[in-house]
């Protein structure tokens, strides 16, 4: 059994090492995506004009008037003090071709007081990598590998990393088993003595697996780092691996499995089939109308938290409104803000996402991204996840080094065996 598990761990590690090294390093960086972005694109962020801020729905119309190829699909309602407002845009359909216009940007920054455009960029673009998009490039690389759309889907990279996460999740248990000391057999002792001796021997033999012997050889230190880091952080590694699987294979695997175990409340996106990208559902309700409706609905529910953002999903015909104070969308802990959903054609309510409310399955589903990103614990969680990204990268490198050294040793032994046979069977003992 141990030999089988060793082989499984070896192949799982080799298959996932490069992916996990990339995911670990990028995850350590994107835990601070908002802060890094603010530093790199400060000229898009800082605003010195006097207020008050204009309504964000009015600013969205300005963007669309300036470039009629673009349609605003995401906006914030209130800026942070001294900062701009940014808007996500998507290309409209070109009547001449029936296809989407080609835009070289998808995000626009405006002065909320004057409506002046401060900058634009393509969030998550592959090339060229500039100071304006480097953080978003790493963010998309982390979960999608930037694999482009083909065969009618743009989720191939997401699915591939989901499969890697499944292998990683299973390997968490395999690797833990391999740290346990092999069982010892003992005869000629009374059962009570055997039990006591076995228990003492087990803990005594397992203890070195938790330690790093700094006085050993470079290879021994590398091996101890791989094993000890994996043990000390095992629970966090498993949680990160599992949530990576649940997020990347949500519709393909996680949601269907969840429904067989426990009912959870599906979001409106799960109850509708998306249209083709070149056949968007044109909204008949404006952002201004949806925001006004959401503000009234929030008051009727007794919420004191204001509307923080609104978005429209063109392929689903759904407005999503989130409730948070300026700045809390990227720094607050918990499972995310409250959300209400509305139909884009007639404005009727389609459902709600209420944090920490619903069945146990609802809360479990809500927690997947906040747990994976560490944001469920706020700043502390982000620090932990950033550190764990470095741990994952280190485990990937040390694991490959262990495999390489063992492989080189096996090849060297085989070469000595062949040499020994050709010399008439004389073979010096291996070190």
N, C-alpha and C positions, 0 to 999 in steps of 0.2 A: 504493500500500500504506500509506504513512504517513497519508494522509487517512482511509483506512478505519480504521486503528488509533486515530487521534485521535477519530473518531466513536464507536468502541466504548468508549474510555476515558471520553468525556464521558457517554454514557448509563449506563455501569456505575457511574460516580461519582454521578450524579444518583439512580439507583435505590437505591443502598446508603448514601448519605451520612447520612441521618437514623438509620438502623439502626446504622451503625458509630459514629456520634457517641455514641448511647446506650450501645452495647456497650463502647466505649472508656472512657467515664467510669465506668460501673458496674464494669467489669473492674478499673479502677485502685483502686476502693474495696474490692471483695470479695476482693482479694488479702489483705486484712487482716480478713476477716470474723470470725474467732475473737477477735482482739484487740479489735476494735470492739464486738463483742457483750459481751465481758467488762466493758468500760467502761460500756456502756449499761444492762446488766441486772445490775449488781454485786450488788444485793439478792437476786437469785436464785442467785448464785454463791457468795458467801462463807459459810463454815461455821465456827463456833467451838466446836461441841459436841465432847466427847471421844470418841475411837474406842473399840473398833475398828468398822469399817464392817460393816454387815449385808450378807449376800449379795444381789447385785443382783436375782436371780430372786425372792427373797423380797420385796424392795421393789416389784417389778413386780406381785406379787399384791396388795400393799396398794393400789396405784393402781386396779386392777381392782375391788377390793372397795369402794372409796370411790365409784366411778362405774361401775356395771355396764353402762353403754352403751359403755364404752371397752375396748379391747384393746391391750396393749403389744405393739409389733412391732419395737422396737429398744431395746437397752440397752447400757450400758457395764458392765464387770464390776468395775473398780477406779477410784475417784475420784482426781483429782490432789490433792496435799496442800492441805488447807484449802478444798477446793471441793466443790460439790454434785455429784450425779449427775443427768443428764437422760435422759428416756425419751421416745421417740416413741410415740404412740398412734393407733389408727384406730378408727372407729366400728364397733360390732357391728351385726348385722342385727336390726331390730325385728321380733319374731315376729308382731306385730299387723298390720304392713304388708308384710313381706317385703322392705323396703328398709333401707338403712343409716340408723342414728340420725344426727341432726344435732348435731355437737359444735362449740362455739365455741373449741376449743383442740385442738392436736395434739402439744404438747410439755409435759412436766411435769418440774419440778425438785424433787428431794427431798434432804433432809439424809441422807447415807448412814449416819450413825451412829444417828439416832433415827427416821428414816422420816417426819419432819415435811415437809409440803409447803411449799416456799418460794416457789413461783410456777408459773404456767402461761401459755402463750401460743399463738397460732396462727402457726407458722413459715411465712413466705411469704405471709401474707394480703395481700389487695389493699387493703382499707379497713376501719377507719381505720388510717392509718399512725401508729404511735406509737414511742416510744423502744425498746419491747420488740421490735418487729418490723421496724423500718426497714431493718436490714442484710439480713435474710432477704427483705424485699420487693425490694431491689435485686438480691439473688442470683437470685431467680426471674425478675425482669425481664430480667436479663442473658441468660438462655438460653431463655426461653419467652414473653416479652412479656406474661405473665399472660393470654393468650388462653384463655378458658374452654372447657370440654368441650362439644363439639357433634358431631352425626353419629356418636356412639359413640366418640369419641376425644378425649383431652386433649393431643394432641401437635401440634396445628396451629401453635401459635406456635413450637415447637421446629423443626418442618419448615420454616416460613417462614424462620427465621433460618439454617437449614441451606442453603436455596437462596441466600440472601444471601451466605453463606460461599463457595458454589461460584462465584458471580459474582465475588466478591472475589479468590478464588484465581486465577481466569483473568486478572483485571485486573492482578494483580501482574506477570505477564509482559508484558501490553500496555503498562503504564505504564513498565516498565523499558526496553522497546524505544523508547518515545517520548523517553527521555532521551538516547539515542544520537544523535550528530550525523549529519545527512544525508550520504550519500556524495558525494564529489567526483570528477569525471571529469578525467583528465589525459591529453593526447596529446602526441606529439612528444618524449617522454622515454624513455630506455632503461628496460626493465622493472625493473632493480634500483633505479634512481633513483625511478621511480614508486612502488615499494613503500616505499622509505624516506620519501618525501615524504608519501604517504598515511598511513603510520603516524604520522609526526610531526604531521600535521595532525589526525588523529583524536583523539589524546590532548590536543592543544592545544585543540581545540574542545569536547571532553567535560568538561574540567576545570571550567569554570564551573558545570556542572550539579551539582557537588558542593559548591558554595560559596554563601553568602548575602551578597549585596552590601548592607551596611547603609546605604550612602550613597545608595541609589537611592530612587525614589518608594515610597509606601506599597504601591501595587499590585505594583511590582517586588519588594519585600521579601516580600510575601505569596506571589508566584510562586516566589521562590527557596526560601522555607521549605517550600512544598509539594513542590518537586522534590528539594531536598537532603535533607530528612527522609526522603522516600521511598527515596532511594538509600542513605543511611547505614544505615538500618534495614531494608533490603529483605528480607534473609534472615529476620529475625525476623517481619516482617509476613507473609511467605509461610507460615512455620511456624504462626503463630497462625491464619491464614485456613484453612489445610488442616486443622488439628486441630479447628477449629470445625465445619467440614464433616463430618469423620469422627465427631464426637461427636453432632451433631444429626441426622445422617442415617445413623446406624450401621446400623440394621436395614434401612432402605429402600434404601440405595445402597452404603455403605462395605463392609459385611460381604459382600454378594453379589459385589462386585468383587474383594475380597480373596480369596474362595474360588476365583475363576477364575485368580488369579495364583499363590497359594501357600496351602497348607493351614495353618490355624491351629486350635488346640484350642478349640472353642466352649464357652462357659460353660453350666452346667445351665439357665440361663434361656433360652438360645437353642434348647435341644432340647425345650422344653415350650411348649405354647400356653397363654396365660393364660386364666383363667376370667373371667366377667363380674364387675364390682365387687360386685354384690349376691349373688354366689354364691362366697364365699370357701371355700378348702379348709381345713377345721377340723383343726388339728394334733392328733395323738394322742401326741406326744412333747412334754414340757414344756421350757421354757428351762433349768431346772436340770439336766435329764437331758442335753440337748444340750451344755451347757457342760462337764459332767463328762466326757462322751464326747470332746469336743474337746480337753480338757486331757490325757486319756490318749493320744489320737492324736498330739498334739503331742509328748509325751514319747517315744512310740515312734518318732517321726521324728528324735529327737535335738534338738528345738528347745528353746532356753532362753527364748525370748520367750513371755510369758504370753498367755492369751486376753484380748483387749482389749475386744471387743464381740461381740454376737450379734444377729441380726435374723431375722425371719420374713416371707417374701413370701406374703401371703395368696392372691394370684391364681395363684401357681405351686406352692405347697405346699413351699417350699424354705427351710431354715435356712441362713444364711451366718454363719460365725464368722471373725473377723479376729484376728490375733495382733500385738499391739504393747504397748509399755509406756505407762503413763498419760501423756498429753500428746503422744505421738508420732504420733497420728492426724492432727494438724493442722500439725505443724512439721517433721517429718522429711523428708529428701530421698529420692530413688529413685522407683521405679514403684509404690509402695504396699506395704502389708503382705501377708503370706501369708494365704491364705483357704482354708477347707475348707467344703464344701457337704454338707448332709444332707437326706434326705427327711423331711418333716414327719409322715408317717404311720407309718413304721416305723424311722426313724433311720438307714437305710443310707447309706453314703457315696455322694455323687453326683459328686465330682470335687474338684479343687484348683486354686488360682491361686497359683503360686509365682513370686515376683518374680525377674526376670532368668533364668528357666528356661524351656525349651521351644524350639521352632523360632524362626528369625529372625522369622517372621510373628507368632508368639505374643508375642515381646518388642515388636515394632512395635505391636501392638494394645494391649499393656499400657501403652505409653508415651504414648498419645494424651492422656489427661487430665493426667497429671503434666507433660507438655511444655506443653500449652495453659495450664495454671495456673502454670507455673514451678516447681511444687513438686518437680520432679525434681532441681533444684539447691538445694533447701531455702530458706533465708532469702534468699540471693542471687538465686535464680530468681524469688522473689515480688517482690523490689524491681524486677527487670528488667521483669517483666510489668506491674507497676503503672505504671512509667514508660512502657511501650509503650501502655498504655491511653490515656494523655494524648497520645501521638504519633498514635494512630489518630484520636482526637477532633480534633486539630489538622489532620490531613490532610483530614478530612471538611469542616471549616469552610473551610480555605483553598481546597480544590477547588471548593466552591460559589461562593466569592467570585470565583475565576478565571472560572468559567462565567458568572456574572452580569455581570461587567465586559465580557467578550467579547460577550455577547448584547446588552448595552446599546450597545456600540460598533457592532455590526452593524445594530441598529435605527436608530441615529443616522445611519449611512452611507446606509441605504435612504431615510431621510427627506430627507437632503441630495440624493440622486439624484432623488427626486421633485420637490424644490424646484428643482433645476437644470434639469430638463426644463420645468417650468412657466415658468421665467425665460428660456427660449430657449436653454438649453444651457450657460449660464455657471455654472461650479461651482468654488468655491475649493478648492485642494488640501487634502486631509485632513492633520491633524497626525500 
